Amino acid sequence: MNSVSSHRPHSSDGEYRRNQVLAKTTWEHVFQKITYFGKHEPELASYKTAFVDDEPYPRIRRLAQEAGMWHGLTAIMNADILVGPEILALERQMRTKRRLCASSRRWQFTVVGGTLADMLTKAELGDDRGRDIFVATGAVWRNLAMQIPEGYRIGNPYWDAYVTDFFRKYYDASFVDFTSWRCVFHPSHQGRHYPFAQEAAEQPRP
């Protein structure tokens, strides 16, 4: 499985930096290739990682086009999402049962003292029903890229609702909701900045 995301510059916010580095440590164990839309960030670099220079808050269409180029399953996800090793079992199940797409709600945790395992054990299911990770085949991503309006961007409101609705409308029989697998975690952090919120709110649904 591969991943496509977009990172925030580490020089702009120490909390984003911490969360993105923490997430990347979990990605290295489960993804074969990691693509970030954004300028090269040394703390996120590795032999698995590629950077695509693009505008801030890249459009989901661009990420879907990238994901559509790869063989097998690719996840489009926010850069601060931690993933557990169970996602590899999800990949095997999707291939065995010929499932084409999947998503999960996020389990919220607080970055405090102690081990990461302890923090994730205490994670609780978010009450905002947000989804920060979507997994699909290249064909599904290519289809999404042709249909999703330009105004949806990663990290802004409504993009996850659009992709969820798209998956359920076109691939409901092949869709997996793996929230109960408890392998998608989001660290609590300060208020978000949504520079394109109004643009996203005005976009049509599937």
LOVEXZA-531111 format. One record per residue (C-alpha): residue number from 1; residue in three letters; z, x, y. Coordinates in pm, whole numbers. Example, Ala and Ser with C-alpha at 12.3 -4.5 7.8 and 13.67 -1.06 7.14 Angstrom:
# residues 2
   nr  rest      zz      xx      yy
    1   ALA     780    1230    -450
    2   SER     714    1367    -106
# end
This chain:
# residues 206
   nr  rest      zz      xx      yy
    1   MET       0       0       0
    2   ASN     -80     116     353
    3   SER      70      19     688
    4   VAL     -69     -36    1037
    5   SER     155     -59    1341
    6   SER     195      28    1709
    7   HIS     479     239    1841
    8   ARG     655     259    2177
    9   PRO     662     602    2346
   10   HIS     989     776    2259
   11   SER    1024     904    2613
   12   SER    1053     548    2748
   13   ASP    1358     416    2560
   14   GLY    1616     588    2341
   15   GLU    1696     273    2146
   16   TYR    1333     216    2051
   17   ARG    1309     581    1955
   18   ARG    1611     556    1724
   19   ASN    1490     237    1559
   20   GLN    1134     357    1509
   21   VAL    1244     687    1355
   22   LEU    1485     501    1128
   23   ALA    1208     265    1018
   24   LYS     965     549     956
   25   THR    1208     716     716
   26   THR    1182     408     492
   27   TRP     804     383     528
   28   GLU     752     734     394
   29   HIS     886     622      56
   30   VAL     661     321       6
   31   PHE     334     355     201
   32   GLN      45     581     105
   33   LYS    -102     590     455
   34   ILE      61     502     790
   35   THR    -150     432    1099
   36   TYR       8     395    1444
   37   PHE    -186     261    1739
   38   GLY     -66     476    2029
   39   LYS     -57     835    2141
   40   HIS      56    1109    1905
   41   GLU     434    1098    1866
   42   PRO     576    1414    1701
   43   GLU     884    1239    1562
   44   LEU     666     991    1375
   45   ALA     411    1243    1250
   46   SER     373    1343     885
   47   TYR      99    1421     638
   48   LYS      73    1045     577
   49   THR      45     950     943
   50   ALA    -256     898    1169
   51   PHE    -255     794    1537
   52   VAL    -519     580    1707
   53   ASP    -518     607    2084
   54   ASP    -530     254    2222
   55   GLU    -393      35    2499
   56   PRO     -19     -51    2507
   57   TYR      64    -357    2297
   58   PRO    -262    -336    2100
   59   ARG    -444    -653    2011
   60   ILE    -389    -791    1661
   61   ARG    -766    -807    1622
   62   ARG    -784    -426    1651
   63   LEU    -505    -377    1399
   64   ALA    -667    -623    1159
   65   GLN    -999    -440    1189
   66   GLU    -822    -116    1094
   67   ALA    -638    -281     804
   68   GLY    -964    -432     685
   69   MET   -1109     -86     629
   70   TRP    -858      11     360
   71   HIS    -872     -48     -12
   72   GLY    -595    -254    -168
   73   LEU    -306    -404      30
   74   THR    -217    -312     387
   75   ALA      82    -425     592
   76   ILE      59    -494     964
   77   MET     410    -468    1102
   78   ASN     628    -391    1400
   79   ALA     729     -25    1431
   80   ASP    1104     -89    1407
   81   ILE    1095    -273    1074
   82   LEU    1269    -106     781
   83   VAL    1139    -177     431
   84   GLY    1315    -144      99
   85   PRO    1163      -8    -223
   86   GLU    1132    -365    -355
   87   ILE     810    -394    -156
   88   LEU     645    -179    -424
   89   ALA     736    -446    -680
   90   LEU     580    -702    -446
   91   GLU     260    -497    -443
   92   ARG     252    -491    -823
   93   GLN     317    -865    -844
   94   MET      45    -945    -591
   95   ARG    -208    -742    -785
   96   THR    -106    -885   -1123
   97   LYS    -111   -1246   -1001
   98   ARG    -407   -1190    -768
   99   ARG    -220   -1293    -456
  100   LEU    -407   -1213    -137
  101   CYS    -144   -1218     137
  102   ALA     230   -1220     191
  103   SER     498   -1220     459
  104   SER     875   -1219     501
  105   ARG    1127   -1326     758
  106   ARG    1344   -1038     879
  107   TRP    1702    -959     787
  108   GLN    1897    -855    1098
  109   PHE    2146    -569    1096
  110   THR    2345    -371    1352
  111   VAL    2318       7    1376
  112   VAL    2680     122    1355
  113   GLY    2875     397    1181
  114   GLY    2845     434     807
  115   THR    2554     470     571
  116   LEU    2225     291     608
  117   ALA    2284     123     273
  118   ASP    2612     -21     402
  119   MET    2443    -151     718
  120   LEU    2163    -319     523
  121   THR    2407    -476     279
  122   LYS    2561    -661     575
  123   ALA    2226    -777     713
  124   GLU    2186   -1148     777
  125   LEU    1873   -1358     784
  126   GLY    1755   -1395    1144
  127   ASP    1787   -1743    1290
  128   ASP    1470   -1714    1503
  129   ARG    1241   -1738    1198
  130   GLY    1051   -1434    1326
  131   ARG     818   -1248    1093
  132   ASP     746    -883    1172
  133   ILE     547    -788     861
  134   PHE     231    -926     703
  135   VAL      68    -787     388
  136   ALA    -290    -868     288
  137   THR    -606    -742     127
  138   GLY    -883    -588     333
  139   ALA   -1094    -903     297
  140   VAL    -818   -1120     444
  141   TRP    -771    -883     738
  142   ARG   -1144    -879     805
  143   ASN   -1146   -1258     809
  144   LEU    -850   -1265    1049
  145   ALA   -1016   -1009    1277
  146   MET   -1318   -1236    1316
  147   GLN   -1111   -1542    1407
  148   ILE    -797   -1441    1596
  149   PRO    -824   -1477    1977
  150   GLU    -815   -1160    2186
  151   GLY    -491   -1256    2359
  152   TYR    -259   -1197    2063
  153   ARG     -91    -858    2075
  154   ILE     165    -689    1849
  155   GLY     519    -698    1982
  156   ASN     459   -1011    2190
  157   PRO     553   -1374    2116
  158   TYR     339   -1600    1900
  159   TRP     135   -1338    1714
  160   ASP     349   -1376    1404
  161   ALA     323   -1756    1420
  162   TYR     -56   -1731    1446
  163   VAL     -88   -1500    1145
  164   THR     156   -1711     941
  165   ASP     -43   -2026    1018
  166   PHE    -368   -1844     939
  167   PHE    -241   -1727     599
  168   ARG    -116   -2075     508
  169   LYS    -433   -2252     629
  170   TYR    -686   -2033     450
  171   TYR    -491   -1874     164
  172   ASP    -196   -2100      89
  173   ALA    -244   -2091    -288
  174   SER    -256   -1709    -274
  175   PHE      28   -1661     -25
  176   VAL     368   -1512    -111
  177   ASP     678   -1560     104
  178   PHE     900   -1271      -5
  179   THR    1194   -1335     228
  180   SER    1427   -1381     -69
  181   TRP    1342   -1030    -190
  182   ARG    1560    -902      96
  183   CYS    1355    -592     167
  184   VAL    1251    -637     533
  185   PHE    1513    -538     789
  186   HIS    1521    -544    1168
  187   PRO    1784    -360    1377
  188   SER    1943    -563    1654
  189   HIS    1859    -425    1998
  190   GLN    1859    -508    2366
  191   GLY    1628    -758    2533
  192   ARG    1258    -725    2472
  193   HIS     989    -671    2733
  194   TYR     688    -904    2697
  195   PRO     425    -807    2956
  196   PHE     162   -1035    2799
  197   ALA     382   -1332    2704
  198   GLN     193   -1584    2918
  199   GLU    -142   -1465    2786
  200   ALA     -20   -1509    2428
  201   ALA     123   -1855    2498
  202   GLU    -217   -1976    2619
  203   GLN    -406   -1874    2304
  204   PRO    -528   -2137    2054
  205   ARG    -376   -2174    1708
  206   PRO    -574   -2152    1381
# end
